[in-house]
């Protein structure tokens, strides 16, 4: 049987302030800041936004202007501003995310 003198001392548990001081994780694709193109900025506003914020503001614009197809809510009927971003008059909500990518840098 090992004696108490042979055992290693346990490390003291980290305090809350030490845990908070740990380095933050890198921003992923959704939270990384992007600068929207001029066409996209006309819809979501100028300044840096995360991709999640851009998509959220796009949906705010779509809902506020009643741009969803009433027969198929998955379709977005683009107004003049959105047509400049999408490049066409009608897109699905799944296409939207793909079509905004070239407008983020």
C-alpha positions as CSV (number, residue, x, y, z in Angstrom):
1,X,0.0,0.0,0.0
2,X,1.4,3.4,-0.9
3,X,1.8,5.9,1.9
4,X,0.3,9.3,2.1
5,X,3.8,10.9,1.5
6,X,4.1,9.1,-1.9
7,X,0.8,10.6,-3.3
8,X,1.0,13.7,-5.4
9,X,-0.7,16.9,-4.2
10,X,-3.9,17.7,-6.1
11,X,-4.0,20.9,-8.2
12,X,-6.2,23.6,-6.7
13,X,-9.5,24.0,-8.6
14,X,-9.6,27.1,-10.8
15,X,-11.6,30.0,-9.4
16,X,-14.4,31.6,-11.5
17,X,-12.2,34.5,-12.4
18,X,-9.4,32.2,-13.6
19,X,-11.8,30.3,-15.7
20,X,-13.1,33.5,-17.3
21,X,-9.6,34.7,-18.1
22,X,-9.1,31.6,-20.4
23,X,-8.5,32.6,-24.1
24,X,-11.7,32.8,-26.1
25,X,-12.4,30.4,-28.9
26,X,-12.0,31.6,-32.5
27,X,-15.1,33.1,-34.1
28,X,-16.8,30.5,-36.3
29,X,-18.5,31.2,-39.7
30,X,-21.7,32.3,-38.1
31,X,-20.3,34.8,-35.6
32,X,-17.4,36.1,-37.6
33,X,-17.9,39.8,-38.6
34,X,-18.5,40.5,-42.3
35,X,-18.9,43.6,-44.3
36,X,-21.9,43.5,-46.6
37,X,-21.7,44.7,-50.2
38,X,-23.5,47.9,-51.1
39,X,-26.5,46.0,-52.5
40,X,-26.8,43.9,-49.3
41,X,-26.2,46.9,-47.1
42,X,-29.3,48.5,-48.6
43,X,-31.3,45.7,-47.0
44,X,-29.4,44.9,-43.7
45,X,-27.6,48.2,-43.0
46,X,-24.0,49.3,-43.2
47,X,-21.3,48.1,-40.8
48,X,-19.9,44.8,-39.9
49,X,-22.4,42.1,-39.0
50,X,-22.2,38.4,-38.3
51,X,-23.7,36.0,-40.9
52,X,-26.4,35.1,-38.4
53,X,-27.3,38.8,-38.0
54,X,-27.4,39.3,-41.8
55,X,-29.8,36.4,-42.2
56,X,-31.9,37.7,-39.3
57,X,-32.1,41.2,-40.9
58,X,-32.9,39.7,-44.2
59,X,-35.9,37.9,-42.7
60,X,-37.0,41.1,-40.9
61,X,-37.1,42.8,-44.3
62,X,-38.9,39.9,-45.9
63,X,-41.6,39.7,-43.2
64,X,-42.0,43.5,-42.9
65,X,-42.6,43.8,-46.7
66,X,-44.7,40.7,-47.0
67,X,-42.4,39.1,-49.5
68,X,-43.1,35.4,-48.9
69,X,-45.3,33.7,-51.5
70,X,-48.6,33.2,-49.7
71,X,-49.1,29.8,-51.5
72,X,-45.6,28.5,-50.6
73,X,-44.0,30.2,-47.6
74,X,-40.6,28.7,-48.6
75,X,-40.5,31.0,-51.6
76,X,-39.3,34.6,-51.4
77,X,-40.7,37.1,-53.9
78,X,-37.9,39.6,-54.2
79,X,-38.6,43.4,-54.2
80,X,-36.2,45.8,-56.0
81,X,-33.6,45.7,-53.2
82,X,-33.6,41.9,-52.8
83,X,-33.5,41.4,-56.6
84,X,-30.1,43.2,-56.7
85,X,-28.8,40.8,-54.0
86,X,-30.4,37.6,-55.4
87,X,-30.1,38.3,-59.1
88,X,-33.7,37.0,-59.8
89,X,-37.3,37.7,-58.8
90,X,-38.1,34.5,-56.9
91,X,-35.8,32.3,-54.7
92,X,-36.4,29.7,-52.0
93,X,-35.4,30.3,-48.5
94,X,-32.7,27.6,-48.9
95,X,-31.2,29.4,-51.9
96,X,-31.1,32.7,-50.0
97,X,-28.2,31.7,-47.8
98,X,-26.2,30.7,-50.9
99,X,-27.0,33.8,-52.8
100,X,-25.9,36.2,-50.0
101,X,-22.5,34.6,-49.6
102,X,-20.9,36.6,-52.5
103,X,-22.1,39.8,-50.9
104,X,-20.2,39.2,-47.6
105,X,-16.5,40.0,-47.3
